[in-house]
Amino acid sequence: MFKEVTFLNPEFFWLFLLLPAAVAWLYFKRKQQTATLKMSSIKGFQTQKSLVAKLKPYLFVLRLLALSSLIIAMARPRKVDISSQTKSTKGIDIVMAMDVSGSMLAKDLKPNRMEALKKVAATFVEGRPNDRIGIVVYAAEAYTKTPVTSDKAVVLNAIQSIKYDNVIQDGTGIGMGLATAVNRLKDSKAKSKIIILLTDGENNAGFIEPETASQIASEYGIKVYTICIGTNGNALFPYAYAPNGGFLFKMMPVEIDEDLMNAIAKTTGGKYYRAINNKKLEEIYNEINKLETTEIEELKFYDYQEKFRPFVWFAFGLVLIEIGLRNTVYRSFI
């Protein structure tokens, strides 16, 4: 609760520096507050002080406490309740076009390219709470796994369910994947539209050329960030099914058409990246996340509850107690 209390006029706390001076004044002037009589000997008058006489100095403590309470009251303590509302003033629609061909099972990224991509893509989605995101998957053909939506749970479930299967023909149809992603964004009313196009190979399937798809994306004002995933040199690729239904792997050269992906990015005003390992892939998505920021308008509402009144009443009560004691119990001592 203390963290919720603020002070409107904290400069009044400097007045607490006067309290030590007041204590010093009492110490040096205490003998002058009562009448004195000089005698050669007081042996015949030695008596033990009564409890009332011993408590008299504490009257000044009441005054100090009252002064301290008034200083706190003048500093205007108050409790602040802050509520906020946020709204996006510049929405971004994003489609992630993911290659799901058999080569995405290669093990140069851990545990393989597809699983590494799914992990990083999920983190990217979680970091974009104010944007709409869709998922397109492609191999030789392409289809929309999730249309552009603001429901992040749906998008995350779609990413988690991505796997290599026989639903679509194997191969790498980069033009098909890009064209399908463009089709999901061409009618978008968002102020910014982007595609994150990822592949690990060369365009060898589909009836739409990647260059044609990139020209269409440019005409619709869609920016494409392209990512080639795969190490330099050789990697363990699946090449056949094992008797148990799994895959057999062997070392094969990594072949990626970087020139094509770079050209797509330049045509649409995007940027090209190469992810040779898990860390680099994560860094790429982090950079895209920073490049494509959503403007957020935050409205804060402050509700102040004044808390100085109890201190004023406390000080008033202490002053009344001191005046009452000085004019009753300690009247003979003054």
C-alpha positions in Angstrom: 0.0 0.0 0.0 2.9 2.4 0.7 4.0 2.1 -2.9 0.6 3.5 -3.9 0.9 6.7 -1.9 2.5 9.8 -3.5 3.1 13.3 -2.2 2.0 16.4 -4.1 4.3 18.8 -2.2 7.3 16.7 -1.0 9.3 19.9 -0.6 7.6 20.4 2.8 9.6 17.4 4.2 12.5 19.8 4.5 10.7 21.3 7.5 11.7 18.1 9.4 15.2 19.7 9.7 13.7 22.1 12.2 12.7 19.4 14.6 16.3 18.7 15.8 16.7 22.5 16.4 13.5 22.4 18.5 14.8 19.5 20.6 18.1 21.4 21.1 16.1 24.5 22.2 14.2 22.5 24.7 17.4 20.9 26.1 19.1 24.3 26.7 16.0 26.2 27.9 14.4 23.5 30.0 15.7 25.1 33.3 14.3 28.5 32.4 10.7 27.2 32.0 10.2 26.9 35.8 11.0 29.3 38.7 14.3 28.6 40.6 15.4 29.2 44.2 19.0 29.1 45.2 19.7 27.4 48.6 22.9 26.3 50.4 21.5 22.9 51.0 18.4 20.9 50.0 19.0 17.9 52.3 15.8 18.7 54.2 13.8 18.8 50.9 15.0 15.7 49.2 12.0 13.8 48.0 11.5 11.4 45.1 9.8 13.0 42.0 6.3 11.9 41.4 5.2 10.2 38.2 3.4 13.3 37.1 6.5 15.4 37.5 8.6 12.8 35.5 6.2 12.9 32.6 6.1 16.7 32.3 9.0 16.8 29.7 6.9 14.5 27.4 4.5 17.4 26.8 7.0 18.7 24.4 7.1 15.3 22.6 3.3 15.8 22.0 4.1 19.1 20.3 6.8 17.6 18.2 4.5 14.8 17.1 1.8 17.3 16.2 4.3 19.4 14.2 5.5 16.2 12.4 1.9 15.3 11.5 1.2 18.8 10.2 4.4 18.6 8.0 3.2 15.3 6.5 -0.3 16.8 5.9 1.2 19.8 4.1 3.2 17.4 1.8 -0.3 16.2 0.7 -0.1 12.4 0.8 -2.6 10.8 -1.6 -3.3 7.4 -2.9 -3.1 7.0 -6.7 -5.0 4.5 -8.7 -3.8 4.3 -12.3 -5.8 2.6 -15.0 -4.8 2.5 -18.7 -6.3 1.7 -22.0 -4.3 0.9 -25.1 -5.3 0.9 -28.7 -3.4 0.3 -31.9 -3.1 3.4 -34.1 -1.2 1.7 -36.9 -2.2 -1.9 -37.4 0.0 -4.4 -39.2 -1.2 -7.5 -41.0 1.4 -10.3 -41.3 1.4 -13.6 -43.2 4.1 -16.1 -42.5 4.6 -18.3 -45.6 6.5 -21.4 -44.4 8.2 -24.1 -46.5 7.0 -27.6 -45.3 8.8 -29.7 -47.9 10.7 -32.8 -46.9 14.0 -31.0 -46.9 12.7 -29.0 -43.8 13.5 -32.1 -41.8 17.2 -31.7 -42.4 19.2 -31.7 -39.1 21.6 -28.8 -39.6 19.3 -26.9 -37.2 18.3 -28.6 -34.0 16.3 -30.8 -33.8 15.5 -30.0 -37.4 14.7 -27.0 -39.6 11.0 -27.3 -39.2 10.9 -27.6 -35.4 13.4 -24.8 -35.0 11.2 -22.6 -37.3 8.0 -23.5 -35.3 9.6 -22.5 -32.0 10.9 -19.1 -33.3 7.7 -18.4 -35.2 5.6 -19.0 -32.1 7.8 -16.6 -30.1 7.4 -14.0 -32.8 3.6 -14.3 -32.7 3.5 -14.0 -28.9 5.5 -10.7 -29.3 2.9 -9.2 -31.7 -0.3 -8.8 -29.5 -1.6 -5.9 -31.5 -1.3 -7.3 -35.0 -3.2 -9.7 -37.1 -1.3 -12.7 -38.3 -2.0 -15.5 -40.8 -0.2 -18.7 -41.7 0.5 -20.1 -45.2 2.3 -23.4 -45.8 3.7 -24.6 -49.0 5.7 -27.3 -50.7 5.0 -28.0 -54.4 1.5 -26.5 -53.7 0.3 -24.0 -51.1 -2.7 -23.5 -48.9 -3.8 -21.2 -46.1 -3.5 -22.9 -42.7 -4.8 -19.9 -40.8 -6.3 -16.7 -42.3 -5.2 -13.4 -41.0 -6.6 -13.1 -37.5 -6.1 -11.3 -34.2 -6.7 -14.5 -32.3 -3.2 -15.5 -31.3 -4.3 -18.8 -29.7 -5.5 -19.9 -33.1 -2.3 -18.9 -34.8 -0.1 -20.6 -32.2 -2.1 -23.8 -32.5 -1.7 -23.7 -36.2 2.1 -23.3 -35.9 2.2 -26.1 -33.4 0.4 -28.5 -35.8 2.7 -27.9 -38.8 4.4 -31.1 -39.8 5.7 -32.9 -42.9 3.0 -35.1 -44.4 1.5 -36.1 -47.7 -1.3 -33.6 -47.8 0.4 -31.6 -50.4 2.9 -32.8 -53.1 6.5 -32.5 -52.1 8.8 -30.0 -53.7 9.5 -26.2 -53.3 7.0 -23.9 -55.0 8.3 -20.5 -53.7 6.0 -18.7 -56.2 3.0 -20.7 -55.0 3.7 -19.9 -51.4 4.2 -16.2 -52.0 1.2 -15.9 -54.3 -1.1 -17.5 -51.7 0.3 -15.2 -49.0 -0.4 -12.2 -51.2 -3.9 -13.4 -51.8 -4.5 -13.3 -48.1 -3.3 -9.7 -47.8 -4.4 -8.0 -51.0 -7.8 -6.9 -49.6 -6.4 -6.0 -46.2 -7.3 -2.5 -44.9 -4.2 -2.4 -42.6 -1.8 0.5 -43.0 1.1 -1.9 -43.2 1.1 -5.4 -44.9 4.1 -7.7 -44.7 4.9 -11.3 -45.6 7.7 -13.4 -44.0 8.7 -15.9 -46.7 10.9 -18.7 -45.6 12.4 -21.5 -47.7 15.3 -23.9 -47.5 15.7 -24.8 -51.2 15.3 -23.7 -54.8 12.0 -23.1 -56.7 11.3 -26.3 -58.5 7.6 -26.7 -58.5 4.3 -24.8 -59.0 2.9 -22.9 -61.9 3.4 -19.4 -60.6 6.9 -17.9 -61.0 8.3 -16.2 -57.8 9.2 -13.1 -59.8 5.6 -12.7 -60.9 4.3 -13.2 -57.3 6.8 -10.6 -56.0 5.6 -8.1 -58.7 2.0 -8.6 -57.6 3.0 -8.2 -53.9 4.7 -4.9 -54.8 1.6 -3.6 -56.7 -0.5 -4.3 -53.5 2.0 -2.5 -51.3 3.0 -5.7 -49.6 6.6 -5.8 -48.2 8.2 -9.3 -48.2 11.0 -10.3 -45.8 12.7 -13.4 -47.2 14.6 -16.0 -45.1 16.8 -18.8 -46.4 17.3 -21.4 -43.8 20.1 -23.9 -43.9 23.8 -24.2 -43.1 26.7 -23.7 -45.5 28.1 -26.9 -47.0 26.4 -30.3 -46.3 23.7 -31.4 -43.9 21.8 -34.5 -43.0 18.8 -34.8 -45.3 16.0 -37.4 -45.3 16.2 -39.5 -48.5 14.0 -42.5 -47.9 11.6 -44.2 -45.5 12.9 -46.6 -43.0 11.2 -50.0 -42.4 9.7 -48.6 -39.1 8.0 -45.7 -41.0 10.6 -43.1 -40.0 13.2 -41.5 -42.3 16.7 -42.5 -43.4 19.2 -39.6 -43.4 22.4 -39.0 -45.3 24.8 -36.1 -45.8 23.9 -34.0 -48.9 24.8 -30.6 -50.1 22.7 -27.6 -49.1 21.3 -25.8 -52.2 19.4 -22.6 -51.7 18.6 -19.9 -54.3 19.7 -16.9 -52.4 19.7 -14.7 -55.5 16.0 -15.3 -56.0 15.1 -14.6 -52.4 17.2 -11.5 -52.4 15.5 -10.3 -55.6 12.0 -10.8 -54.1 12.9 -8.8 -51.0 14.3 -5.9 -53.1 11.3 -5.9 -55.4 8.9 -5.5 -52.5 11.0 -3.2 -50.3 11.7 -5.9 -47.8 14.9 -7.4 -46.7 16.8 -10.7 -47.2 18.2 -12.9 -44.5 20.2 -16.2 -44.2 19.7 -18.4 -41.1 22.5 -20.9 -40.8 21.7 -22.1 -37.3 19.1 -21.8 -34.5 20.6 -18.6 -33.0 20.7 -16.8 -36.3 17.1 -17.7 -37.1 16.1 -16.3 -33.8 18.0 -13.1 -34.4 16.4 -12.7 -37.8 12.9 -12.8 -36.4 13.9 -10.5 -33.6 15.2 -8.0 -36.1 12.0 -8.2 -38.2 10.0 -7.7 -35.0 11.9 -4.4 -34.3 11.7 -3.2 -37.9 7.9 -3.6 -38.2 6.7 -1.9 -35.0 3.1 -1.1 -34.3 2.2 2.4 -33.0 0.3 2.1 -29.7 -1.7 4.9 -28.1 -1.9 4.5 -24.4 -4.4 6.4 -22.3 -3.9 6.6 -18.6 -6.5 7.6 -16.0 -5.5 8.8 -12.5 -7.8 8.6 -9.5 -6.4 10.5 -6.5 -7.6 9.9 -2.9 -6.4 12.6 -0.5 -4.9 11.2 2.7 -3.8 14.4 4.5 -6.9 14.8 6.6 -6.1 12.1 9.2 -2.7 13.7 9.8 -4.4 17.1 10.4 -6.9 15.6 12.9 -4.1 13.7 14.6 -2.1 16.9 15.1 -5.2 18.8 16.3 -5.9 16.0 18.8 -2.3 16.1 20.2 -2.4 19.9 20.6 -5.7 19.6 22.5 -4.2 17.0 24.8 -1.1 19.1 25.5 -3.2 22.2 26.2 -5.5 20.2 28.4 -2.6 18.7 30.4 -0.8 22.1 30.8 -4.0 23.7 32.2 -5.0 20.8 34.5 -2.5 18.2 35.6 0.6 20.4 35.1 -0.9 23.8 35.9 1.1 24.0 39.2 4.3 23.3 37.3 3.9 26.2 34.8 
